[in-house]
Amino acid sequence: MGEGEECVELKFRIYDGTDICHGTYASSTTVATLKQQLVAEWPQGKTITPKSINDVKLIHAGKILENDRTLADSRITVGDLPSGVTTMHVVIQPLVAKKKTGLIVSHPLYLLSIVSVVIHSVPQDLLLFAAQLIISFIIS
């Protein structure tokens, strides 16, 4: 970290509620660098483990962060919370080799995490339609 450079205190919450890689990061740190650290320091014994940074999605303030952007570019600021620690959510999306109708099938936990993010902002009839569509996709 450069002298006088602004730093951000971050922790990363994974799918089971565990916080990992709590530390202070320079605002010039890229999202890809954060993902590399997460993959390298992923806790042992978890049922889902990322194999590369491509399996990892970082979410902050409801947005998926892009690999080539820095914390500053992504508007991650010091002290989002009174404690000064910013929590980012980590979603693991391992790609499955099996393909169906040209689409790559994602891990079911990834689908559930996406559903949990949007469930409160979507009308009920649209949710019902989406559920039926997903079920028919899985069955076929």
Disulfide bonds with the S-S distance in Angstrom:
none
